[in-house]
Amino acid sequence: MYGYMAFISLGVLALVEVARGPTLSSLAQAIGRQWLRLMVLLLLVSVVTSYFLIPFVVDLSYVNNTQTLLPIFKDSFGHSVVLRSLVEGDLFDFTGSRL
C-alpha cells in the first residue's frame, strides 16, 4: 500500500517545478528534466529492492507452503482445551495431560 502511495507521490512531485514554468518551451524542458530525475530515482530504487524481491520471486513456491508440514503443526486442540491445560498446569505434563 505504501509503495503505491510513494509511486503516485513521486509522479506528482515530479510536476511541482513544472507548474512554475512561465513559457511553453521552458515547461517542456522542465517536464523532461523532472521525468528524467524520476526515472533515475526509480531505477535506483528497483536496483536496491531487487536484493529482496528477486529471491522472494524465485522462492515463491516455498513461501507459506503448508503441504510439506506435518499435520500436527497445522492442527490444534482448540483454545478452550489449551487454556484449561495452561491454567491447571497440565500443558507440559505428559503424564496427566488431556491433550
Residue frames as qw, qx, qy, qz and C-alpha x, y, z in Angstrom:
[[0.000, 0.885, 0.465, 0.000, 0.00, 0.00, 0.00],
 [0.284, -0.831, 0.094, 0.469, 2.76, 2.43, 0.92],
 [0.469, -0.115, 0.584, 0.653, 4.62, 1.58, -2.27],
 [0.232, 0.642, 0.617, 0.393, 1.65, 2.71, -4.36],
 [0.162, -0.946, -0.233, 0.157, 1.31, 5.89, -2.34],
 [0.434, -0.603, 0.317, 0.589, 5.03, 6.65, -2.76],
 [0.435, 0.165, 0.644, 0.607, 4.92, 5.96, -6.50],
 [0.110, 0.811, 0.512, 0.262, 1.95, 8.27, -7.04],
 [0.306, -0.898, -0.062, 0.311, 3.51, 10.94, -4.81],
 [0.493, -0.342, 0.436, 0.671, 6.74, 10.84, -6.79],
 [0.329, 0.460, 0.626, 0.537, 4.80, 11.32, -10.01],
 [0.080, -0.928, -0.354, -0.081, 3.01, 14.33, -8.56],
 [0.444, -0.777, 0.119, 0.431, 6.19, 15.79, -7.06],
 [0.561, 0.012, 0.487, 0.669, 7.93, 15.47, -10.41],
 [0.191, 0.656, 0.495, 0.537, 5.47, 18.02, -11.79],
 [0.319, -0.803, -0.328, 0.382, 5.76, 20.57, -8.96],
 [0.311, -0.462, 0.242, 0.795, 8.52, 22.60, -10.60],
 [0.223, 0.308, 0.695, 0.611, 6.71, 22.36, -13.93],
 [0.054, -0.813, -0.580, 0.003, 3.79, 24.41, -12.59],
 [0.262, -0.795, -0.032, 0.546, 6.11, 27.38, -12.08],
 [0.477, -0.005, 0.515, 0.712, 7.38, 27.47, -15.68],
 [0.219, 0.602, 0.151, -0.753, 6.34, 30.70, -17.46],
 [0.437, 0.500, -0.432, -0.610, 6.77, 29.68, -21.12],
 [0.948, 0.151, 0.030, -0.278, 5.84, 26.61, -23.13],
 [0.691, 0.497, -0.489, 0.189, 9.42, 25.74, -24.14],
 [0.015, -0.475, 0.697, -0.536, 10.69, 26.01, -20.58],
 [0.773, -0.148, 0.314, -0.531, 7.68, 23.95, -19.49],
 [0.933, 0.274, -0.214, -0.096, 8.67, 21.12, -21.87],
 [0.449, 0.515, -0.612, 0.399, 12.28, 21.26, -20.69],
 [0.344, -0.411, 0.574, -0.619, 11.21, 21.22, -17.05],
 [0.911, -0.017, 0.125, -0.392, 8.92, 18.24, -17.63],
 [0.833, 0.388, -0.382, 0.099, 11.70, 16.34, -19.38],
 [0.202, 0.530, -0.632, 0.528, 14.22, 17.15, -16.66],
 [0.552, -0.317, 0.477, -0.605, 11.86, 16.17, -13.83],
 [0.955, 0.090, 0.015, -0.281, 10.79, 12.92, -15.50],
 [0.664, 0.471, -0.528, 0.242, 14.43, 12.04, -16.15],
 [0.097, -0.461, 0.653, -0.593, 15.17, 12.54, -12.45],
 [0.781, -0.134, 0.296, -0.533, 12.15, 10.43, -11.58],
 [0.925, 0.271, -0.246, -0.098, 13.26, 7.60, -13.87],
 [0.406, 0.495, -0.646, 0.415, 16.78, 7.65, -12.40],
 [0.384, -0.357, 0.567, -0.636, 15.30, 7.52, -8.91],
 [0.901, 0.023, 0.122, -0.415, 13.00, 4.63, -9.83],
 [0.779, 0.411, -0.465, 0.095, 15.93, 2.78, -11.40],
 [0.129, 0.467, -0.691, 0.536, 17.96, 3.17, -8.22],
 [0.622, -0.214, 0.438, -0.613, 15.04, 2.05, -6.07],
 [0.941, 0.174, -0.105, -0.269, 14.47, -1.00, -8.26],
 [0.586, 0.455, -0.614, 0.269, 18.16, -1.94, -8.06],
 [0.135, -0.386, 0.671, -0.618, 18.14, -1.66, -4.26],
 [0.727, -0.069, 0.372, -0.573, 14.86, -3.55, -3.79],
 [0.806, 0.320, -0.446, -0.223, 15.87, -6.27, -6.26],
 [0.148, 0.390, -0.830, 0.369, 18.14, -7.59, -3.50],
 [0.397, 0.019, 0.716, -0.574, 14.94, -8.57, -1.66],
 [0.705, 0.351, 0.107, -0.608, 12.44, -9.05, -4.49],
 [0.559, 0.437, -0.652, -0.267, 14.38, -11.39, -6.78],
 [0.111, 0.143, -0.955, 0.237, 14.95, -14.11, -4.12],
 [0.457, 0.191, 0.558, -0.666, 11.33, -13.69, -2.98],
 [0.704, 0.421, -0.142, -0.553, 10.00, -14.27, -6.51],
 [0.432, 0.393, -0.805, -0.103, 12.41, -17.14, -7.20],
 [0.132, 0.010, -0.932, 0.339, 11.45, -18.95, -3.97],
 [0.492, -0.110, 0.033, -0.863, 7.74, -18.08, -4.13],
 [0.750, -0.089, -0.581, -0.304, 6.76, -21.74, -4.32],
 [0.541, -0.079, -0.711, 0.443, 8.27, -22.28, -0.84],
 [0.104, -0.177, 0.309, -0.929, 6.61, -19.28, 0.80],
 [0.573, -0.023, 0.377, -0.727, 3.71, -20.30, 3.04],
 [0.633, 0.153, -0.680, -0.337, 3.71, -23.82, 1.66],
 [0.573, -0.352, 0.542, -0.504, 1.91, -25.95, 4.24],
 [0.921, 0.177, -0.232, -0.259, 1.83, -29.13, 2.16],
 [0.611, 0.378, -0.625, 0.305, 5.30, -30.12, 3.35],
 [0.224, -0.424, 0.579, -0.660, 4.45, -29.68, 7.04],
 [0.193, -0.169, -0.958, 0.127, 3.21, -32.49, 9.22],
 [0.334, -0.620, -0.522, -0.482, -0.48, -32.21, 10.16],
 [0.560, -0.558, -0.473, 0.390, 0.40, -31.82, 13.85],
 [0.319, -0.155, -0.028, 0.935, 1.90, -28.39, 13.09],
 [0.174, -0.252, -0.377, -0.874, -1.34, -27.15, 11.49],
 [0.537, -0.508, -0.621, -0.260, -3.96, -28.82, 13.69],
 [0.065, -0.364, 0.486, -0.792, -4.95, -27.58, 17.13],
 [0.197, -0.317, -0.894, 0.247, -6.93, -28.82, 20.08],
 [0.172, -0.784, -0.433, -0.410, -8.78, -25.52, 20.34],
 [0.071, 0.574, -0.329, 0.747, -8.33, -22.61, 22.65],
 [0.699, -0.533, 0.057, -0.474, -10.56, -23.97, 25.44],
 [0.969, -0.141, -0.143, 0.146, -8.53, -27.18, 25.88],
 [0.611, 0.366, -0.254, 0.654, -5.20, -25.40, 25.64],
 [0.139, -0.614, 0.218, -0.746, -6.16, -22.60, 28.05],
 [0.831, -0.466, -0.011, -0.304, -7.66, -25.09, 30.54],
 [0.921, 0.004, -0.188, 0.342, -4.47, -27.15, 30.42],
 [0.360, 0.516, -0.244, 0.738, -2.40, -24.00, 30.90],
 [0.416, -0.621, 0.158, -0.645, -4.40, -22.88, 33.95],
 [0.921, -0.348, 0.019, -0.172, -4.39, -26.35, 35.51],
 [0.284, -0.722, 0.623, 0.098, -0.67, -26.76, 34.93],
 [0.819, 0.062, 0.568, 0.044, -1.05, -29.72, 32.58],
 [0.530, 0.795, -0.145, -0.257, 0.28, -28.04, 29.47],
 [0.361, 0.648, -0.670, 0.014, 3.75, -29.60, 29.68],
 [0.482, -0.273, 0.783, -0.284, 2.94, -32.59, 31.91],
 [0.473, 0.222, -0.696, -0.493, 2.72, -35.51, 29.56],
 [0.093, -0.050, -0.972, 0.211, 1.54, -37.99, 32.20],
 [0.129, 0.514, 0.737, -0.419, -1.78, -36.42, 33.19],
 [0.110, 0.294, -0.226, -0.922, -2.42, -34.21, 30.19],
 [0.597, 0.490, 0.541, -0.332, -5.76, -34.17, 28.42],
 [0.365, 0.716, -0.337, -0.491, -4.01, -33.09, 25.25]]
